[in-house]
Amino acid sequence: MLIQTLCSVAFYCQRCGQIHIQDVPCFSGRQKFVLRCGNCSHEQAVIRVRPHRGLMIETVCGVCGVKNTVAYPLRLLRQMQFEKIFCGQDQFELGYIGQWHFIAEFLDFNTAEYEALHPGDDDNFMGRQQILLEAVNRVHDLAADGKIVCPCGSHDFVADVAEDSILLECTHCGSYAVLPAGSAEDLRCIVPGVSMDFMLPDCMSKR
């Protein structure tokens, strides 16, 4: 029996950086789906199907940690071809929703564009993205445990993500540190459970 799909979704895994397209069935008897990465099984999103109304997607931004909830009415899903899903806090691109082939075409186009601009570097790019995501996860865990400290004694800071680094800025005194996150060697400086401060010489540079 053919089960009609309500739509398809694709989310970047906040753990390993991979992205997979998955169908959301229209009629399956289930009203809640937990989407997991097909590569590392990390939870990517929770989807709640509301009969005759549409669906609601809950996902956490890997950059700022904010939980995002977005709703799509049924009438919109029936007409939708392709849309991007962004974090409501920092506008970080979280994934895509729409029809399978439109999402696939977009991902293929992005891959082709990158390969044209950086021939032979695609594997390295994915590797760097995975390292950056792992660094973000480690910094988030350290911050939650109060193990990142500014020289002024404050544990409160904001973080921003660049291409191959993480910028930490103290909300109390304005000092900042750049944490390299572009290689496996950089990751060795971000040790889970070990306190770090803005003056750590091998890993950070301070204004």
C-alpha positions in Angstrom: 0.0 0.0 0.0 1.4 3.4 -0.9 1.5 5.9 2.0 1.4 9.5 0.9 4.0 11.8 2.3 3.0 15.1 3.9 6.4 16.6 3.0 10.1 15.9 3.1 12.6 17.5 5.5 16.4 17.6 5.7 18.4 18.9 8.7 22.1 19.4 9.2 23.3 17.1 12.0 24.7 19.3 14.8 27.0 16.5 15.8 28.6 15.2 12.6 27.6 17.7 10.0 25.9 15.3 7.6 22.5 16.0 6.0 19.8 13.5 4.9 16.4 13.9 3.3 13.6 12.1 5.1 9.9 11.8 4.4 7.1 12.8 6.8 4.2 10.4 6.0 0.7 11.8 5.8 -1.1 8.8 7.3 0.8 6.4 9.5 -1.0 6.3 12.8 1.9 8.2 14.4 1.6 11.8 15.5 5.1 12.3 16.7 8.4 11.5 14.9 12.0 11.8 16.3 14.3 12.4 13.3 17.8 11.1 13.8 20.9 11.5 11.7 21.4 8.5 9.4 25.2 8.7 10.0 25.6 9.0 13.8 22.0 8.7 15.1 22.1 12.1 16.8 18.6 13.5 17.4 18.0 16.3 14.8 14.4 17.3 15.3 11.0 16.3 16.8 8.1 16.5 14.4 4.5 16.5 15.5 1.8 15.8 12.9 -1.5 17.5 13.7 -4.4 15.9 11.9 -6.1 18.2 9.4 -3.9 21.1 10.6 -0.3 20.4 9.5 2.8 19.8 11.4 5.1 21.4 14.1 8.9 21.0 14.1 11.0 21.4 17.2 14.8 21.6 16.7 17.7 23.0 18.7 20.2 25.3 17.0 23.7 23.9 17.4 25.3 27.4 17.4 23.2 29.3 20.0 21.4 26.4 21.7 18.0 28.0 21.3 15.1 25.6 20.9 13.1 26.5 17.7 9.5 25.6 17.1 8.0 26.3 13.7 4.5 25.3 12.4 3.4 24.7 8.9 -0.4 24.6 8.1 -1.6 21.8 5.9 -2.7 24.1 3.2 0.8 25.5 3.0 2.4 22.1 2.9 0.3 21.1 -0.1 1.6 24.0 -2.1 5.2 24.1 -0.8 8.1 23.2 -3.1 11.1 24.2 -1.0 11.8 26.4 2.0 14.8 26.9 4.3 14.4 26.6 8.1 16.4 29.1 10.1 17.1 29.6 13.8 14.8 32.4 15.1 17.6 33.7 17.4 20.7 34.0 15.1 19.3 33.1 11.7 21.6 30.1 11.4 20.5 27.8 8.6 19.1 24.6 10.2 17.7 22.6 7.3 15.0 22.5 4.6 11.4 21.5 4.1 9.3 20.8 1.0 9.2 18.2 -1.8 11.9 15.6 -1.9 13.2 16.4 -5.4 13.4 20.1 -4.8 15.5 19.6 -1.7 17.7 17.1 -3.5 18.2 19.5 -6.4 19.2 22.3 -4.0 21.7 20.1 -2.2 23.2 18.8 -5.4 23.5 22.4 -6.7 25.3 23.5 -3.5 27.7 20.6 -3.8 28.4 21.3 -7.5 29.0 25.0 -6.8 31.4 24.3 -4.0 33.3 21.7 -6.1 33.6 24.3 -8.9 35.0 26.9 -6.6 37.2 24.4 -4.6 38.1 21.5 -6.9 39.2 18.4 -5.1 38.6 20.0 -1.7 35.1 18.6 -0.9 36.2 15.9 1.5 38.4 18.4 3.4 35.5 20.8 3.6 33.2 18.2 5.2 36.0 17.3 7.6 36.5 20.9 8.7 32.7 21.3 9.1 32.6 18.2 11.4 35.5 19.5 13.4 33.8 22.9 13.8 30.5 21.3 14.9 32.3 19.1 17.4 34.2 22.2 18.8 30.8 24.0 19.2 29.4 21.1 21.1 32.4 20.9 23.4 32.4 24.6 24.1 28.7 24.4 24.8 29.2 21.6 27.3 32.1 23.4 29.0 30.0 26.6 29.3 27.1 24.7 30.8 29.5 23.3 33.4 30.9 26.7 34.2 34.4 25.7 33.0 35.1 28.7 30.7 36.3 31.6 32.7 37.3 35.2 31.7 40.4 36.7 33.6 37.9 39.1 35.2 36.3 36.1 36.9 33.1 36.0 34.9 31.6 32.9 33.4 29.1 34.8 31.3 30.0 35.2 27.6 28.5 35.1 24.1 29.9 32.9 21.4 30.0 33.5 17.6 31.1 31.0 14.9 33.4 31.8 12.1 34.7 29.6 9.2 37.3 27.8 11.3 37.1 29.4 14.8 34.8 30.3 17.7 34.8 33.8 19.1 34.1 34.1 22.9 33.3 37.5 24.3 32.8 38.3 28.0 29.5 40.0 28.7 31.0 41.6 31.8 34.2 43.2 30.7 34.2 42.9 26.9 37.4 40.8 26.7 37.4 38.2 23.9 39.3 35.2 22.8 39.5 33.4 19.5 39.3 29.6 19.8 40.8 27.9 16.7 38.5 25.1 15.5 39.8 24.1 12.1 41.8 21.0 12.7 42.1 17.9 14.9 44.9 19.5 16.7 42.6 22.4 17.6 40.1 20.0 19.0 42.7 18.6 21.4 42.8 22.0 23.1 39.1 21.8 23.9 39.0 18.9 26.4 35.6 18.0 27.8 35.4 18.5 31.5 38.7 20.5 31.7 38.4 24.2 32.7 39.6 26.8 30.1 40.2 30.5 30.5 40.5 33.3 28.0 44.3 33.3 28.5 45.0 29.7 27.6 48.2 30.3 25.4 48.1 27.3 23.1 44.5 27.6 22.1 43.3 31.2 22.5 44.5 34.7 21.7 43.2 37.7 23.8 42.7 41.3 22.9 
